[in-house]
Amino acid sequence: MTADTSAIAAAAIVASQMPGGDPITSPYAPDFLLAGESLDLDDDLPQLAVEALDRVLGDDSEWRSLWGEAGASEFPQINKLRAVLSGPPELPGQIAML
């Protein structure tokens, strides 16, 4: 498993714990997630996962060079993870709730 693949897997786990995230159902997932338990995530973890996914999708990414066109079908799933991790967009004039 490459570092990029590990980053995608970790981002998927973080996204699964967020509103709008898909639950992890892979038999390769950690047992506690398959049992329905959750993680207590630090507030900065979703943004760090977004940054990792941005590197995976970057032109100089090892994952992208290995998968090339074959991985093109994976890009929408990675973009969906990124959207969940980024949260809903703020509307103009919207006050962030702290």
Number of C-alpha atoms within 10 A of each C-alpha: 5 10 12 18 14 12 18 22 14 15 24 24 22 22 27 20 21 16 11 15 17 15 15 18 12 10 8 8 12 12 11 10 17 15 9 10 9 13 11 7 11 7 8 8 14 21 15 13 24 23 15 20 22 15 17 22 17 13 11 10 14 17 19 19 13 11 12 10 10 9 12 11 9 11 13 10 13 18 15 16 24 23 16 21 25 15 14 10 8 9 8 6 6 8 8 7 4 3
